[in-house]
Amino acid sequence: AIRCRREIYRIAAADLCQRYGLIGLEAMNWAQLAHKEDAAGRANPVAYAGGYRQIAAPGELAAIIAMTAAREGVCVHRHAGKSTWICADCGAETEPSAPAELWQTCGGCGAVWDQDHNAARNLLAAALASAPMVSEDA
């Protein structure tokens, strides 16, 4: 299963690098995330998903994408800022009352968004902002 997963990740990374010249990744420490505690000192629910984290291995996917991009000369932007709770429409930071809910509403402009789609839009914007400028004459 691990070899199959790695092959799937290798193929996906190669496809991404062939299709795009700039890739945005969230700068995350997946192992550290699984061991965080909440404000009351209870284990983070993500930690209980350790088995699933090993099956999916998102950190491994990110590493394979980065290695493939480096080999292929593709730029990778690692975004260390916030991405999930910043509204991609207006830029307001929204602290959700129920962070586990997939759909969120912006407290600033009222936009309704899927957490993952909103985070992806923010990662894309950050990656594009960090990309080197290319002259139209080139």
C-alpha positions as CSV (number, residue, x, y, z in Angstrom):
1,A,0.0,0.0,0.0
2,I,2.8,2.4,0.8
3,R,4.6,1.8,-2.5
4,C,1.3,2.3,-4.4
5,R,0.7,5.5,-2.5
6,R,4.2,6.8,-3.3
7,E,3.7,5.9,-7.0
8,I,0.4,7.7,-7.1
9,Y,2.0,10.8,-5.4
10,R,5.0,10.6,-7.9
11,I,2.7,10.6,-10.9
12,A,0.5,13.4,-9.4
13,A,3.6,15.5,-8.7
14,A,5.0,15.0,-12.2
15,D,1.6,16.0,-13.7
16,L,1.5,19.1,-11.6
17,C,5.0,20.1,-12.6
18,Q,4.3,19.6,-16.3
19,R,1.1,21.6,-16.1
20,Y,2.2,24.5,-13.9
21,G,5.2,26.7,-13.5
22,L,4.3,27.8,-10.0
23,I,3.0,25.7,-7.2
24,G,1.7,27.0,-3.9
25,L,2.1,24.8,-0.8
26,E,1.1,25.4,2.8
27,A,4.1,25.4,5.0
28,M,2.9,22.9,7.6
29,N,4.6,20.5,10.0
30,W,2.1,17.6,9.7
31,A,3.7,15.6,12.6
32,Q,3.5,18.6,14.9
33,L,-0.1,19.3,13.9
34,A,-1.1,15.8,15.1
35,H,0.4,16.4,18.5
36,K,-1.1,19.8,19.4
37,E,-3.4,20.3,22.3
38,D,-6.4,22.5,22.4
39,A,-6.7,25.4,24.9
40,A,-8.0,23.1,27.6
41,G,-5.0,20.8,27.3
42,R,-7.0,18.0,25.5
43,A,-5.4,16.2,22.6
44,N,-6.3,17.6,19.2
45,P,-8.8,15.5,17.4
46,V,-6.4,15.3,14.4
47,A,-4.1,13.2,16.6
48,Y,-6.7,10.5,16.8
49,A,-6.6,10.4,13.0
50,G,-3.0,9.3,13.1
51,G,-3.7,6.1,11.2
52,Y,-5.4,8.0,8.5
53,R,-2.6,10.5,8.4
54,Q,-0.2,7.7,7.8
55,I,-2.4,6.2,5.1
56,A,-2.8,9.6,3.3
57,A,0.6,11.0,4.3
58,P,0.0,14.6,3.2
59,G,3.5,15.6,4.3
60,E,5.0,12.9,2.0
61,L,2.9,14.3,-0.9
62,A,4.1,17.8,-0.2
63,A,7.7,16.5,-0.1
64,I,7.4,14.6,-3.4
65,I,5.9,17.7,-5.0
66,A,8.7,19.9,-3.8
67,M,11.4,17.4,-4.9
68,T,9.8,17.0,-8.4
69,A,9.4,20.7,-8.8
70,A,13.1,21.3,-7.9
71,R,14.2,18.7,-10.4
72,E,11.9,20.1,-13.1
73,G,12.7,23.8,-12.4
74,V,9.2,24.7,-11.2
75,C,8.9,27.4,-8.6
76,V,7.3,26.4,-5.3
77,H,5.9,29.0,-2.9
78,R,5.6,27.8,0.7
79,H,3.0,29.9,2.4
80,A,3.6,30.3,6.1
81,G,0.8,32.7,6.8
82,K,-2.9,32.0,7.5
83,S,-5.0,30.7,4.7
84,T,-8.1,29.0,6.0
85,W,-9.8,31.7,8.0
86,I,-8.8,34.7,5.9
87,C,-11.7,35.5,3.5
88,A,-10.4,35.3,-0.1
89,D,-13.0,37.8,-1.2
90,C,-12.5,40.7,1.2
91,G,-9.4,39.7,3.3
92,A,-11.2,39.8,6.7
93,E,-10.0,37.3,9.2
94,T,-12.9,35.2,10.5
95,E,-12.7,33.2,13.7
96,P,-15.4,30.5,13.1
97,S,-17.7,29.5,15.9
98,A,-17.6,25.9,14.6
99,P,-14.2,25.3,12.9
100,A,-15.0,21.7,12.1
101,E,-17.8,22.8,9.8
102,L,-16.8,22.6,6.1
103,W,-18.8,25.7,5.1
104,Q,-18.0,29.0,6.8
105,T,-19.4,32.6,6.5
106,C,-17.2,35.6,6.4
107,G,-17.8,38.0,9.3
108,G,-16.7,40.9,7.1
109,C,-18.5,40.6,3.8
110,G,-20.9,37.7,4.4
111,A,-19.4,35.5,1.7
112,V,-20.0,31.8,2.2
113,W,-17.2,29.4,1.4
114,D,-15.8,25.9,1.7
115,Q,-12.8,26.0,4.0
116,D,-10.5,24.1,1.6
117,H,-11.6,26.1,-1.5
118,N,-11.0,29.4,0.4
119,A,-7.6,28.2,1.6
120,A,-6.6,27.2,-1.9
121,R,-7.6,30.6,-3.2
122,N,-5.5,32.3,-0.5
123,L,-2.5,30.0,-1.3
124,L,-2.9,30.8,-5.0
125,A,-2.9,34.5,-4.3
126,A,0.2,34.3,-2.1
127,A,2.0,32.2,-4.7
128,L,1.2,34.6,-7.5
129,A,2.2,37.6,-5.4
130,S,5.6,35.9,-4.7
131,A,6.3,34.9,-8.3
132,P,9.1,36.7,-10.1
133,M,7.8,39.3,-12.5
134,V,8.2,38.4,-16.2
135,S,8.6,41.1,-18.8
136,E,6.2,41.1,-21.7
137,D,9.2,41.5,-24.0
138,A,10.6,38.1,-22.9
